[in-house]
Amino acid sequence: TQDSGSVQRGVSVAASGDTVHIGDGTYADDFTVDRGLTFEGSNAAILTGQMFVRTGEDVTVNGLHFRLTNDQAINLEPYNATVGAMMDGMTLTLNGTEFDGNGRGVWGLLMGGNATINLNLNDTHFWGMDYAAYLGGDHVITATGSNFDVRRAFVAPTNGAVFNLTDNFFGGVAINVGTSARIGGLTIRADDKSGRVN
């Protein structure tokens, strides 16, 4: 996509299961992922637009650097029951990905209700924003070797989110649940104790 200067152009010509290679540089366009794809690039590939995920197929991001210029970098919000049914059970995996709040970001990922989404974070770094992820549904979060240098890593205002956390660093609150909410499950292995559950 470096030649085209647009991530969306690369997504538009890719078939389900393809890999979209993103060259070093800055990409300002918003783009929608409506099929299962892998995105490949270094942390010198800087995305300042929003990534909207609207597929029931699995999506993987290897590398890349999301620099927030809007409320969130990745939007996985099934905005109605039909879209929720389509997205239910899909998995988003982030490997070696960076999220830079840029002094204005609210959250790295917005995950709404109407679907259960699996989020896998491996060696992923969040900083300079309020929340790494806002979880509006019964999502399953697996984080390994990641760094959450934010006020609150996960905000879960509703019941049912499940967390599997291994060898992460939390600079603030690890999980912030709503006053009437309960998390569905929590497994912590050797995580930095500066993180806490509120």
N, C-alpha and C positions, 0 to 999 in steps of 0.2 A: 504493500500500500504506500510505500515511500514515493514511488514514481507518481502515483495518482494524488498524493497529498490528502487522502481521505480514507478513514477506516471504513466508513459505510460503503464506499465503492468496492473495497475488498470483500466485505461481507456479502454484498449483493451478487457477486459473481461466484461465490463459494457454494459448493453443495454440502449437504449434511455429511458430517464426518471429516470435512476438510480442515486444513490448518491455514489460518490467515497469518502471514508473516508481516510484522510491523517493524519497519526500519527505524533507526535512531532519528530523532527529530521531535517536533511538537505538533500535535494534531488537535484542532479545536472543534471538530464536528461532533455533534451528538450522533449516536448510531444505535440501531435496533438489531438485536440478535434473535432471529425467529427460527433458528434451526440449531442442531448440535454442532458446535465448532470448537476448535482449539485456537487460541491466540498465542502467538509466539513472538517474543521480543525482549530486548534488554531493558534495564531500568533507565536507559537513556532515551527510550521511546516514551515520551510524555504525552498523556492524554488529558486535555483540559475540558473536553465535552463530557456528556453523560452517556453511559452504556445502559440501554434499556434491554432487559432480558425478558423475552416473551415466547418461550418455547417449553415443551415438555421433555425435550432431549437434553442430555448433559452437556455442559459448557465448561471448558478448562482455559485458564489464563496462566501462561508461563512467563514470568518476568513482568515487564511493563511498570509504568509509574503513573498513577492517577493523581493529578493535581487539581484539587477541587476549586471550581469557580462558581458552582451552584450549591444547592443544599446537600446533594449527594453525588457520588461518582458512579455507583452502580445501583440501578433501580430494578428490583425484582418484586414489584408490587402488582399482583393480580387484581386489576381494578374492578372486576365483576366475577360472578360465579362461573361464567363460561370460560373465561381466561384462567381462573383458578383451577377448574377441572382439568384443563389442558396442561398446566404447569405442575400439578400435584405430583410429588415424588421425584421431580427433577433434581439434579445435583450440579452445583457450581463449585468448582475446585480452583483455588488460587495458590499458585506455587511461586515463591520468591517475588511477590508483588508488593509494591509500595503505594501507600496512600498518604498524600501530603495535604493537610488541611488548608495550607496556603493562607492561614490567618483568618479564614472566613468560613470554612467548611463546618457543617453541622454534623453529618455522619458520612462514613465511607460507603456503607451499604444500607439501603432501605428495603426491608423485606416485609411486605404487607400480609394480610390475612387471605382467606379463601383458598389457600393451598399449603401443604407441608413441603418445604424445600430443604434439601440437605446442603449445608455449606461446609466445605472443607478448606481450612486455612493452614498452609504449610510454609514456614519461614516467611511469613508475610508481616509487614511493618506498617503500623498506623501512627501518625503523629499530627499535632497541630489542629485537632478538631475536637468537638464535644464528645462524640460517640463513634466507635468503630462501626457498630451495626445496630439498627433499630429493628426489632423483631416483633412484628404485629401479628404473628400466628404461631402455630405449634411446630416450629422449625427444629431441625436437628443440626447442632453446631459441633464440629470437630476441629479443634485448633491444636497444632503441634509446632513447637519451636518458633512461635510468633511473638512479636513485640507490640504491645498495646500502650503506647505512650500518649494516652488520652485521659480525659476526666472519667469517662465510663466506657468500658469496652463494649458491653452488650446491654441494651435496654430492652426488657421484656415486659411490656405492660399487661399482657394477657397470659392465660394459663397454658401450660403444656410444652414450652420449649425445653429441649433436652441438650445438655452440654457435656462434651467429652473433651477435657482440657489436659494437655500433656506438655510439660517443659516450656511454658510460656512466661513472658514477663508482663506484668500489669503495673503501670505507673499510677493508676488510680483504682476506682471501683471496677472489679471484674464483671459482676452481673448486678444490674439494678432492676428489680422487679417492681411491678405496680403494687399499690397498697392492698388490693384484693386478689392479686395474682399468685399462682404457685408455679414453680418450674416443674416440668415433667420428670426430670432426672438430672443428676449432676455427678460426674466422675472427674476427679482431679488427681493428677499424678505429677508430683515434683514441681508444681508450679510455684513461681515466686510468691512469697507470702505477703508482699506489699499489696497484692490485689485482694479484694474482699467482696463478699456478696452482701448487698443491701436489700 
